[in-house]
């Protein structure tokens, strides 16, 4: 079996003449698109997470635990259950946004 493998590998190394066909095809292809900015995707994910969080808080019903929790945080009452839940929610959203931003 090794002889067959060696024969096939040696045969694959032989270049076939194409009379410039490959060069013509490469020249006829459109230019490669401009490189995208590497910071664009992470900033879009983080911005979308922030906007989504703001919209979720803005459209939540009055008296909701999350809204009350943010109200407690504004008045520096960090020990209330609503404040802890709000901080946990923000942490979870931030962690998921970071994971999505760093994912390829």
PyMOL commands that set and color helices and strands:
alter all, ss='L'
color gray80, all
select helices_A, chain A and resi 2-13+21-28+38-58+65-74+81-102
alter helices_A, ss='H'
color red, helices_A
deselect
rebuild
show_as cartoon
